[in-house]
Amino acid sequence: MKIGILVNEGPYQHQAADSAYQFAVAALKAGHQVQRIFFYHDGVHNASSLTEPPRDDRQIVQRWSQLAEEHKVDLVVCIAAALRRGIREQNLAPGFRISGLGQLVESGIQADRLVVFGD
């Protein structure tokens, strides 16, 4: 099954980012294809390379980057939402790319399921 994921909340303000990550890992382990993860609204903060949590805290941004590298998952950040929040291409963590809402629409069309995390 092809799965698309939409993340609407930031990494340290809401459980949505952690839940989306755990869902993606479980889906991949079950043999499904995670076709794309789209970060929208405050979810774009998941892509910021400027995030520096304490060493004993969850390294959420780093986990997303590792997921993209290990499983070739497409991590797309909404350009409009990112720019509104001061996130630019040069601030992206490895594995993320900026694009428009068309990528979300395409994911919804191509995936068998689009799973949304956060409001």
C-alpha positions as protocol buffer text, in pm:
chain_id: "A"
residue {
  index: 1
  type: MET
  ca { x: 0 y: 0 z: 0 }
}
residue {
  index: 2
  type: LYS
  ca { x: 123 y: 351 z: -82 }
}
residue {
  index: 3
  type: ILE
  ca { x: 85 y: 591 z: 208 }
}
residue {
  index: 4
  type: GLY
  ca { x: 109 y: 968 z: 212 }
}
residue {
  index: 5
  type: ILE
  ca { x: 148 y: 1151 z: 542 }
}
residue {
  index: 6
  type: LEU
  ca { x: 60 y: 1512 z: 630 }
}
residue {
  index: 7
  type: VAL
  ca { x: 218 y: 1666 z: 944 }
}
residue {
  index: 8
  type: ASN
  ca { x: 57 y: 1992 z: 1061 }
}
residue {
  index: 9
  type: GLU
  ca { x: 222 y: 2045 z: 1401 }
}
residue {
  index: 10
  type: GLY
  ca { x: 570 y: 2137 z: 1520 }
}
residue {
  index: 11
  type: PRO
  ca { x: 811 y: 1888 z: 1673 }
}
residue {
  index: 12
  type: TYR
  ca { x: 809 y: 2001 z: 2035 }
}
residue {
  index: 13
  type: GLN
  ca { x: 465 y: 2164 z: 2074 }
}
residue {
  index: 14
  type: HIS
  ca { x: 244 y: 1868 z: 1994 }
}
residue {
  index: 15
  type: GLN
  ca { x: 242 y: 1488 z: 1987 }
}
residue {
  index: 16
  type: ALA
  ca { x: 155 y: 1488 z: 1614 }
}
residue {
  index: 17
  type: ALA
  ca { x: 518 y: 1487 z: 1492 }
}
residue {
  index: 18
  type: ASP
  ca { x: 614 y: 1194 z: 1714 }
}
residue {
  index: 19
  type: SER
  ca { x: 300 y: 1003 z: 1616 }
}
residue {
  index: 20
  type: ALA
  ca { x: 360 y: 1066 z: 1245 }
}
residue {
  index: 21
  type: TYR
  ca { x: 718 y: 945 z: 1274 }
}
residue {
  index: 22
  type: GLN
  ca { x: 619 y: 630 z: 1464 }
}
residue {
  index: 23
  type: PHE
  ca { x: 342 y: 562 z: 1212 }
}
residue {
  index: 24
  type: ALA
  ca { x: 584 y: 599 z: 919 }
}
residue {
  index: 25
  type: VAL
  ca { x: 834 y: 360 z: 1079 }
}
residue {
  index: 26
  type: ALA
  ca { x: 562 y: 103 z: 1154 }
}
residue {
  index: 27
  type: ALA
  ca { x: 422 y: 130 z: 800 }
}
residue {
  index: 28
  type: LEU
  ca { x: 767 y: 75 z: 648 }
}
residue {
  index: 29
  type: LYS
  ca { x: 833 y: -224 z: 875 }
}
residue {
  index: 30
  type: ALA
  ca { x: 499 y: -371 z: 768 }
}
residue {
  index: 31
  type: GLY
  ca { x: 611 y: -353 z: 405 }
}
residue {
  index: 32
  type: HIS
  ca { x: 412 y: -48 z: 297 }
}
residue {
  index: 33
  type: GLN
  ca { x: 558 y: 233 z: 89 }
}
residue {
  index: 34
  type: VAL
  ca { x: 561 y: 578 z: 250 }
}
residue {
  index: 35
  type: GLN
  ca { x: 537 y: 774 z: -71 }
}
residue {
  index: 36
  type: ARG
  ca { x: 574 y: 1125 z: 74 }
}
residue {
  index: 37
  type: ILE
  ca { x: 558 y: 1312 z: 403 }
}
residue {
  index: 38
  type: PHE
  ca { x: 433 y: 1668 z: 361 }
}
residue {
  index: 39
  type: PHE
  ca { x: 495 y: 1925 z: 636 }
}
residue {
  index: 40
  type: TYR
  ca { x: 241 y: 2206 z: 653 }
}
residue {
  index: 41
  type: HIS
  ca { x: 142 y: 2486 z: 895 }
}
residue {
  index: 42
  type: ASP
  ca { x: 360 y: 2462 z: 1210 }
}
residue {
  index: 43
  type: GLY
  ca { x: 471 y: 2119 z: 1090 }
}
residue {
  index: 44
  type: VAL
  ca { x: 738 y: 2294 z: 882 }
}
residue {
  index: 45
  type: HIS
  ca { x: 939 y: 2335 z: 1204 }
}
residue {
  index: 46
  type: ASN
  ca { x: 1015 y: 1961 z: 1181 }
}
residue {
  index: 47
  type: ALA
  ca { x: 1251 y: 2049 z: 895 }
}
residue {
  index: 48
  type: SER
  ca { x: 1455 y: 2323 z: 1062 }
}
residue {
  index: 49
  type: SER
  ca { x: 1827 y: 2259 z: 1092 }
}
residue {
  index: 50
  type: LEU
  ca { x: 1835 y: 2536 z: 1355 }
}
residue {
  index: 51
  type: THR
  ca { x: 1663 y: 2314 z: 1613 }
}
residue {
  index: 52
  type: GLU
  ca { x: 1901 y: 2222 z: 1897 }
}
residue {
  index: 53
  type: PRO
  ca { x: 1727 y: 2012 z: 2164 }
}
residue {
  index: 54
  type: PRO
  ca { x: 1926 y: 1896 z: 2467 }
}
residue {
  index: 55
  type: ARG
  ca { x: 2123 y: 1575 z: 2407 }
}
residue {
  index: 56
  type: ASP
  ca { x: 1893 y: 1373 z: 2635 }
}
residue {
  index: 57
  type: ASP
  ca { x: 1579 y: 1493 z: 2454 }
}
residue {
  index: 58
  type: ARG
  ca { x: 1414 y: 1351 z: 2142 }
}
residue {
  index: 59
  type: GLN
  ca { x: 1607 y: 1442 z: 1828 }
}
residue {
  index: 60
  type: ILE
  ca { x: 1297 y: 1473 z: 1612 }
}
residue {
  index: 61
  type: VAL
  ca { x: 1449 y: 1661 z: 1317 }
}
residue {
  index: 62
  type: GLN
  ca { x: 1742 y: 1418 z: 1305 }
}
residue {
  index: 63
  type: ARG
  ca { x: 1503 y: 1120 z: 1310 }
}
residue {
  index: 64
  type: TRP
  ca { x: 1318 y: 1256 z: 1005 }
}
residue {
  index: 65
  type: SER
  ca { x: 1649 y: 1304 z: 821 }
}
residue {
  index: 66
  type: GLN
  ca { x: 1756 y: 947 z: 901 }
}
residue {
  index: 67
  type: LEU
  ca { x: 1419 y: 812 z: 784 }
}
residue {
  index: 68
  type: ALA
  ca { x: 1458 y: 992 z: 452 }
}
residue {
  index: 69
  type: GLU
  ca { x: 1812 y: 863 z: 405 }
}
residue {
  index: 70
  type: GLU
  ca { x: 1749 y: 502 z: 506 }
}
residue {
  index: 71
  type: HIS
  ca { x: 1415 y: 453 z: 330 }
}
residue {
  index: 72
  type: LYS
  ca { x: 1428 y: 714 z: 51 }
}
residue {
  index: 73
  type: VAL
  ca { x: 1115 y: 884 z: 185 }
}
residue {
  index: 74
  type: ASP
  ca { x: 1032 y: 1217 z: 19 }
}
residue {
  index: 75
  type: LEU
  ca { x: 1014 y: 1487 z: 291 }
}
residue {
  index: 76
  type: VAL
  ca { x: 845 y: 1796 z: 148 }
}
residue {
  index: 77
  type: VAL
  ca { x: 803 y: 2128 z: 327 }
}
residue {
  index: 78
  type: CYS
  ca { x: 534 y: 2372 z: 215 }
}
residue {
  index: 79
  type: ILE
  ca { x: 711 y: 2682 z: 85 }
}
residue {
  index: 80
  type: ALA
  ca { x: 440 y: 2931 z: 190 }
}
residue {
  index: 81
  type: ALA
  ca { x: 412 y: 2792 z: 543 }
}
residue {
  index: 82
  type: ALA
  ca { x: 791 y: 2776 z: 576 }
}
residue {
  index: 83
  type: LEU
  ca { x: 852 y: 3133 z: 462 }
}
residue {
  index: 84
  type: ARG
  ca { x: 581 y: 3263 z: 699 }
}
residue {
  index: 85
  type: ARG
  ca { x: 776 y: 3102 z: 983 }
}
residue {
  index: 86
  type: GLY
  ca { x: 1122 y: 3215 z: 873 }
}
residue {
  index: 87
  type: ILE
  ca { x: 1234 y: 2878 z: 738 }
}
residue {
  index: 88
  type: ARG
  ca { x: 1426 y: 2898 z: 413 }
}
residue {
  index: 89
  type: GLU
  ca { x: 1596 y: 2640 z: 196 }
}
residue {
  index: 90
  type: GLN
  ca { x: 1935 y: 2707 z: 360 }
}
residue {
  index: 91
  type: ASN
  ca { x: 1780 y: 2628 z: 703 }
}
residue {
  index: 92
  type: LEU
  ca { x: 1652 y: 2283 z: 605 }
}
residue {
  index: 93
  type: ALA
  ca { x: 1787 y: 1971 z: 770 }
}
residue {
  index: 94
  type: PRO
  ca { x: 1925 y: 1700 z: 539 }
}
residue {
  index: 95
  type: GLY
  ca { x: 1662 y: 1503 z: 349 }
}
residue {
  index: 96
  type: PHE
  ca { x: 1401 y: 1781 z: 338 }
}
residue {
  index: 97
  type: ARG
  ca { x: 1307 y: 1986 z: 34 }
}
residue {
  index: 98
  type: ILE
  ca { x: 1080 y: 2286 z: -16 }
}
residue {
  index: 99
  type: SER
  ca { x: 793 y: 2276 z: -263 }
}
residue {
  index: 100
  type: GLY
  ca { x: 434 y: 2390 z: -304 }
}
residue {
  index: 101
  type: LEU
  ca { x: 93 y: 2254 z: -212 }
}
residue {
  index: 102
  type: GLY
  ca { x: 80 y: 2073 z: -544 }
}
residue {
  index: 103
  type: GLN
  ca { x: 304 y: 1809 z: -387 }
}
residue {
  index: 104
  type: LEU
  ca { x: 39 y: 1747 z: -120 }
}
residue {
  index: 105
  type: VAL
  ca { x: -235 y: 1720 z: -383 }
}
residue {
  index: 106
  type: GLU
  ca { x: -20 y: 1482 z: -588 }
}
residue {
  index: 107
  type: SER
  ca { x: 45 y: 1270 z: -280 }
}
residue {
  index: 108
  type: GLY
  ca { x: -328 y: 1251 z: -211 }
}
residue {
  index: 109
  type: ILE
  ca { x: -390 y: 1134 z: -566 }
}
residue {
  index: 110
  type: GLN
  ca { x: -105 y: 883 z: -590 }
}
residue {
  index: 111
  type: ALA
  ca { x: -127 y: 732 z: -241 }
}
residue {
  index: 112
  type: ASP
  ca { x: -382 y: 471 z: -141 }
}
residue {
  index: 113
  type: ARG
  ca { x: -422 y: 654 z: 191 }
}
residue {
  index: 114
  type: LEU
  ca { x: -332 y: 1003 z: 311 }
}
residue {
  index: 115
  type: VAL
  ca { x: -294 y: 1007 z: 688 }
}
residue {
  index: 116
  type: VAL
  ca { x: -310 y: 1344 z: 867 }
}
residue {
  index: 117
  type: PHE
  ca { x: -138 y: 1422 z: 1199 }
}
residue {
  index: 118
  type: GLY
  ca { x: -237 y: 1740 z: 1383 }
}
residue {
  index: 119
  type: ASP
  ca { x: -507 y: 1998 z: 1325 }
}
